[in-house]
Amino acid sequence: MRRNRKAKIVATLGPASSSPEMIRKLYLAGADVFRLNFSHGTHEDHKARFDTIRALEAEVGSPIGILQDLQGPKIRVGTLKDGPVKLENGATVRFKLGSEPGTAKQVSMPHPEVVKNILPGHAVMIDDGKLRLTCTGCGDDYFDAKVVVGGMLSDRKGVNLPDTNLPISPLTEKDRRDLAFGLSIGVDWVALSFVQRASDVIEAQELIKGRAAIMAKIEKPAALDCIDDIVALVDGVMVARGDLGVEIAPEDVPGRQKELIRVSRQAGKPVIVATQMLESMIKSPSPTRAEASDVATAIYDSADGVMLSAESASGDFPIEAVSMMDRIISHTENHKLYRSIIEAIKPTPEHTTAHAIAAAAADVADAIGAAGIVAFTGSGTTSMRTARKRPQVPMLSLSPTAATARRLTLLWGTHSIETQEIHTYDEMVEIAKSHALAQGLAKPGDRIVIIAGIPFATIGTTNNIRVVRI
């Protein structure tokens, strides 16, 4: 099942897409990685989906990535004494620490860290930004806020605080239980919500201990201020435009998206653009033209992948949504302007032997018209360094580790395969040629470029290029 496109599709599973038949159809329609959203569902639900994916993987003979998305902390107001209330423009509302049911004048705020850290002038956004207030004063167990954009407020609505840096862990007790479960069944990636600083990633690393790759969801303005430090620590990045689009101005989201894709590609880390990509397809069999353009823009920006959320998890047309995303990616990558745009935004190469060899492999493959690149990789680093250059030809990533092969299903332009360990140079060449033929990458008479690290099975030693004819 080697795809004929470079960017990948992440499809979220949910009530509309949990049966073995539906998961199989989503995969055949183009899904490369399946997302298990731990904000919803039970461990039993996710285990059943996990087992279905692994059974499908065995059937098709290709690795399929599984991404566990942790919920993260959620800031919410408390309950209301007499049901929903209207917050009038210009009114002042007191947010009182505790859980006592509130009114239109005093709303309970059961989060002491919010009351302790908010300052006058900070924005308070409720219900995905539908209600907007500004903090005007603070006390030991309350803060006051003036209503800027009013409306109806009901129980337990979410609160976003874009100006307030909250000293809380991105991992709640629920997240820790979910993470332990995900690691026990063998998820390939863990998406970490509510990342604000590099230390948040370090906390997750100490729990995961290399058992899964870590993806930072960038959805807080504080993360943007230290993005280089965060990207240096994680294995991948998700541009989580849902919460990010609430906490920063909508007009700033496109530019921030491009920045995040650029910094991730510079670091050689896979980057996924997520949220509201084909939102109308939750209820419609076709997207708006603006949504199609949005997906295409992420591809022109050289994102490694794009993600479907409710469209595939709970929408009426999950298969059509995956198929549509597949077609948009393919048409974009085949457009006459695609290569020139990709080349114009290529990152500056790092001055190391490994990065130079990987970049050279891509250049050689393009220059000689090779059928493709075959990368031998233990940890996935060799493939990531090569994909960073965005070569014109497809790439096979051969790894003796199933976990690495599955993690690389997120990587731009590569088809990953689990293979036996390599012990000699001649064995490397023969295995590369064999897989290139078997996967339809090349045919007799074609040339392929092989890239590897020698000695074999030594992580981080990308140092060898070989051109061979099939």
N, C-alpha and C positions, 0 to 999 in steps of 0.2 A: 504493500500500500504506500509506495513512494509518491508523494504529492508532486504535482507539476507547478507548484508555486513556492515562493520563498517565505513569506510571512505565515504565521501560524494562527490557528483559531482555538480559543479557549471557550468551552461551552459549560455553563452552569447547569447542574442537574437539580431537579426538584419534582414537585407533584406531577408536572406534565411530561416528565422525561426520566422516569425511574425504572420502567420495565426493561428487561433484557432486550426485547424487540426494539424499543424506542432508542435505547443507548446504541445499539448496533446501527440503526438507521442514521443517527446523528454522526457516528463515526464515518460511515460510508458517505455521508453528505459533505464531510470535510472537517469535522472536529478532530483536533490533534491532541488536546489536553482537556480533561474533565475537571471542573471545579466543584468541590463539595463545600457548600456554604454552611458553616457551623453556627450562623445566626438563626438557622431554622433546622428543624428535624431532630430526631433522636440519634443516639449512637447506633442503634439497630438499623435505622434507615440508611445511614451513611455506610455501615458495614455491608449491607445488602448491595448498595450501588458499587462499592469498592470491589466486592467479589464478582459482580457482573462485568466490570471493566477488565479485571484480570483474566476472567474466562474468555472474554472477547479478544484480549491481547494474545492469548494462547492460540485461539482459532485463526487469527489473521497473520500471526507470526511476526508482528512488528510491535515495538514498545509503544505503550500509551501512557502519557503522563497523567498523574493525579495530583491536583492542587487542593490542599486543605486551607480554607480561608477562615481564620479565627475572627470572632465577633469583635473583641476589644471592648474597652469600657464605654458605656453609654451614659451620658449625662441627661437626666430627664427631670421635669418638674414633678411634683407630687399630684395627689388627687384633688378634686374640687368638691366642696361641700354640697352644692346644689346642682351639679352637672355643669356642662359647658357655659363659659362666661365670655362676654365681649370686652376686649381691651380697647378703649377708645383712644384715638390719636391725641397726643398731648397729655394724657393722664400719667400719673406716677404710680408705679406698682412696687410694693415691697416684697422682696423674695426672702422668706424667713427660713432659717435653718431648722430642719425637723420634718416631720411627716404629717403634721396636723392638716386636715383638709382645708383648702384655701377658698378665696373669693376673688372677685375682680380687683380688689384693692390689695390683697395679700395672698401671695402664692407660695406654697411650701417648696423648699429647695433641699432635698435630702442628701446633699453632697457638701460636706464641710470644706473640702479642698477648693470648691468654687467660691464659697463665701470668704475664705481666707485669702485668696489670691486675686480676685477681681479688683479693679481700680476704677475710679471715676474716669469716664471717657471710653471705657471698653464697651464694645458692641455685645449685645445679647440677642441671639437669633433663635427663634423657637419654631418648631414644626417645619424643618428644612428651609428656614428663612422666610416663611409666610408672615410671621410676626417679627418685627424688628424693634429693639429697644436699645437705649444707651444708659449705662450705669451713671448715676448722678451722685451717689454717696454710699458710704460703707459703715457698718458697725461690727461689733464682735460676732453677732449671730444673724446678721441680715445685710442686704444691700438694696438700695433703691434704684429704680430704673425708669426713665421716661419713655413712653411709647412713641416711636417714630412712625411705624406702620402697624396699625391695629388690625383686629379681626377676632375671630372666635378661638378661644383656647379651651381644650379639653384635657382630660386626665392623661398624665404620663407622656406628654409630648416631649420629643427630643430637643435638646438645647445645644447650640453651637456657640463657642466663645473664641472667635478668631484672634482676639487681641490678648487673651489670657493664657499664659504658659502654666499649665497645670502640672504640678509635681506628682503625677501618678504613673504607675506602671502601665504599659500597654497590655499587660497580661493580667486579667482578672482571675479569680478562683475558677470560674467557669472555663476560661481559656486554658488554664493549666490542666484541668481535667480533660478537656477536649484535645489538647496537644498530646497529652500522654496516650490517649486513645488512638489518635491519628498515627503517632509514631509506632505504637504497638502493632497496628495492622500494616504499616509500611507505606504511608503517603510519600510522594516524591518531593513535593514542594510545600512549604508552610508560608502562607501570606499573613504578615503581621500587621494588624490594624493599629491606628492611633499612634504611629511612630512620630515622636517629636524631636528626638536627639539620638546621637550615636549610642549612648549608654543603653537606650531601649533595645537596640539590636544585640548588644553584648549580653544583656539579661536573657534574651531568647537563645543566643548561642550556647550559654551555659546549660540550658535545659535540653536543647536539641542534640548537642554534642556530635554534630556531623551526620546524624541519622537521616536528615532531610535537608534540602537546600532552602534557604531563607529568602523570601521576597518581601521587601518593605513596601507597604501601601502608602503612597504619599498623598495624604488627605488633610494635613494640618499645615498652616502657614509657618509654624515654628520649624517644621522639617525642611522647608525651602531655604531657610537661613543657614542650615548646616548640611546641605544636600551632599556635598563632596565627601564629608566624613561618613555619612550614612551609606552612600553608594560604595565606598571603599570596603565596608564591612559586610555587606549583603551579597547574595548570589544573583539577585535579580530585583527589578523594580516594577511596581504597578502604579500607573498614573490613575489614581482613584478619583475620578472627576465628580463623583456624587457629592461627598462631603467637602472636597476641595472647592467645588463650584459654589457651595453655600458660604464657605468661610473666606473666600476671596471674591473680588468683583467678577462677574461673568465675562466681562471684556478682557480680563487678565488671564483667563484659563487657557486660551489657545497659545499664547506666548509661553506660559509656564509649561504647557505640554511639550512644546518644541524644546525648551531648555532641558526638561527631564529626559527626553529621548536622546538628546545630544550628549548629556553628561553620562548617561548609561552606556551609550555606544562607545564613547571615548574610553570608558573603563572596561569595555568588553563584557558587560553584563546584560543579559536579556531584559528587555523592557516591554511591558504589556500596557496598552491603552484600554481603559475599561469605563463602563457605565454609560448608559443611554445611547449606545452606538446605533442600534436599530429599534429604538424604544417603541415606535408606532407599530412594529410587528408583533407586539404583545397581543394586539387585537386585530391587526390587519395583515393580509397575506403578502403585502408589498410595503417597502419603506418609503419615506418621503425622499425627495431628491436631495434635500439638505443632509439627511442621514447617510445616504450613499456617499455624498461628498465628504462627510466627516470621517467615514471609514477610509476612503481613498486618501485623505490628508494624512492620516496616521501612517499609511503605507508609503506615501511620498516622503514622509519625515524619517523613514527607515525604521519604524518600530518593528520589534521582533514578532509581535502578535497583537491581536485585537480580541476583545472578550464580549461574550453575550451573557447577560445576567437574567433578568426576568423573562427576556425573550425566549430563552430555551428552558428555563426552570419552571415557569408557571404560565407561559403564554399559550395562545391558541394555535400558533404555527411554529413550533420549535424546529422542525426539519427544514421548513422553508426559510427560517431565519439563518440557519447554518449554511444552507445552500446559497442564499443571497450573499452572505458575507464571503463565501468562497468565490463567487463570481466577481464580486467587486474587487477582491484582492487580485485575482487572475487578470482581469481587464486592466487594472491599474499598472501591474507589473509589466504588462505587455504594451503599454502605451509608449509612443515614440519619445516622450519627454522623460520617462521614468529614470533611465540610466543617467542622463545628464544631471537630473536633480540629485540623485543618490551620490554621484561623484562630487557634486558641488559642496556637499555637506559632510564629506568624509573626514574622520578625525585625524589629528596629528599622531603619527606613529610614536610609540614609546621607544626610547633608545636602549633596548635590550636585545640580546641575541634571539630570544624566543619570539618576541614581537616582530622582529625584522624577518625571521624565517617564515613566520605565518603570513605576513604581508607579501613576502616574495612568492610564496606558493600561490596566492591568489593572483598576483601579477603574471606569473609564469603561465598559469592555466589560461588566463585571458589572452595572453600574447600568442600562445601557440594554438589556440582554438581547441584546447583539451576538452574531452567529453565531460570531465568532472574532476573533483578533488576527493581523494580518500584520506581521511585523517585517522590515525591510530591515537587513541586517547584513553588514559586511565581515569583521570578526574574530570575530563571535559574541557580542561583549560586550552589544549591545543585547538580544539574545534572552535571555542569561543574567540580565541585570538584570530583565527582565520576568518570566521564569520564577521568579525569586526570590520574587515576590509570590504565586505559586501561584494564578493566575486560574482562575475556574470554566470559562471557555471555552477551546477548543483554540487553538493558535497555529501559524501557518506562518512559518517562518524562511526568507527568501529571501536568498541570497548569491551574488555573482558568482564566488566561489571554491569549487571542488570540495572542497578540504581543509577549509574551514570548515563546509560543509554536512555533511560526513562526521563531523566532530568533534561537531557538534550532535545527532547521533543518540543521544548519551548524555543529553541534556538533558530534564528533566521537562517533559511537556506540549507538546512542540514536534515538528512534522514539518518537516524541512528539505528545501530544494530548491535546486539550483544554477540560477541564472537569469542573464540578461544584465545588464551594468552599467546603472545608471540615470543619466540625464543631466539630466532635467527633472522638475519637480514633477508635471506632468500625466502624464508617462510613468510615474512612480511609482504614481499612482492607478490607471491603466489596467492596469498589470501586476499590481498587488495584486488587483484585481477579477477579472482573468482567471484567476489561479492559485487564488483562493478558489473560483471556480466549478469549475475543472478538477479540483481535489482534493476536491470534495464538502464543503468547509468551509462554503459558503453557497450559497443559491439565489436566483433573482431576487426582489427585494423585501426581502431581508435587509440588515442593516447590519453593516459590519465596521469595526474600529478599526485604523488604520495607524500604525505608529511607525517613525521613521527619524531619521537624523542628516543635517543639512544644513549645509555643502555635502556632497554625496554623495561616497562613497569616501574619507571622512576618518574615521579610526578614533577612536572615543571621543567622538563628537559627538551622542549621542542627545539630541535637542532638539525634536522635532516630533511632534505627534499630529494625526491627521485621522480624522474619522468620515465614512464614505461609505455610500451605499445602492447595492446591486447593481442 
